[in-house]
């Protein structure tokens, strides 16, 4: 024991001892209150404000026979996540036919590089080299970390694509058909494992992939909610079957792209059938807080919770997550899920506080080589000229742009609501712009006219529409963009609709500023 030399030192010793004792007591009190809820080391999801988190992974390689696709001058690497948290990196192929990415996967995850690799696995600190031949596209050869595993995955995916065919069947007949196809995939996998003497990590990845693809097919076919052959499928039983199957495959050894897709679909399924499943009225708070009661697999439960939080953040609003932050912090213990949820939260919060940087990027006023290639920037500018011309011609006005198609029923409903909303805002500095896409000009001209002086009706050809859809990264309509009086995009997405509960309030708020 260290001998105390004076009274001050002795007093300091007792103070430190007392503080340590109190901290130990506090720890065990906290632990006793959360016996079934492990608390993560991080104090708050808000700590994660930067996507560059953890150890970087180096992904580099060489392209052979580039002359086969001479127009391909860049590669796009995507790290799948929830909608608001996807990370994309673009790099040019240099004069020596080489490429290099420095990414931050934060865990062992499935990654895609277009157009050379559909799926490979990479994690923190990995160094992976890829040899890709444009004469044998989608058959890359890996070396470095996880080389054996990634080469096996590539080889297996030559035979297995994860695609199910309905064959025109519905209801129970479709389930039976899906089961037959799934059993065929399992037989294919078992033979592959035997022939290749595949190790356990590949077996785990493949079994999870097959099961996840099967569940996604069932949910996306909506067969568990349809009335077929005169029989109403039991929604409660269907939901329980889905969760039981998902319980078996989710773990944090590898984070598959299908994890994000599947949990998002499970949330949508439960939201759609919530009242029938639970007997209670559907509302966000109930769904959010009852999620832990649904799953035996703790990791799946946390993934579902993260899917809900990130889904809400995809509407560019942080209020719901902020309201439930304390509970979210206490339950969401997995480091990876905390990181991506915190990053999404802060990305949205930063965008709301200062929309200019992202707005400039979306409107083509700046080009960040990490997010978009120079070639894509040029192609996307075709459609952006239309939007920027509208903004430049209407300074000081709040602008709501609605992309729609004539064959889209929700689009037509949203247009009708827009007319009602504009009548309520007549005389105010707000402009409604309806841009018809994915519809022929002749049909648009014959079928839609608006003579209101606060509405501009436009049509975009395929080239213009594709350019805007690439730049704003959307694939379906209706899709809305809200622009403030300074000409900055302040909200965007499929949720920006006249039918929403908050578009009118958002416009009025922007008019006041």
Secondary structure, DSSP 8 states (H G I E B T S, - for coil): -----SHHHHHHHHHHHHHHHHHHHHHHHHHHHTTTS---SSS-GGG---S--SS-EEEEEEEE-GGGGTT--EEEEEE--SGGG-EEEEEE--TTSEEEEEE--SSSEEEEEETTEEEEEE-TT-EEEEEEEGGGTT--EEEETTHHHHHHHHHHTTT-------TT--HHHHHHHHHHHHHHHHHHHHHHHHHHT--HHHHHHHHHHHHHHHHHHHHHTTTTS-EETTEE--HHHHHHHHHHHHHHH--SSSB-HHHHHHHHHHHHHHHHTHHHHHSS---HHHHHHHGGGS-S-HHHHHHHHHHHHHHHHTTT--HHHHHTHHHHHHH---HHHHHHHHHHHHHHHHHHH--HHHHHHHTTS---TTT--HHHHHHHHHHHHHHHHHHHHTTT-EEEEEEE-TT-HHHHHHHHHHHHHHHHTTTSSEEEEEEE-SS-HHHHHHH-----TTEEEEE--HHHHHHHHHHHT--SSSEEEEE-TTS-EEEEETT--TTSSSHHHHHHHHHH-
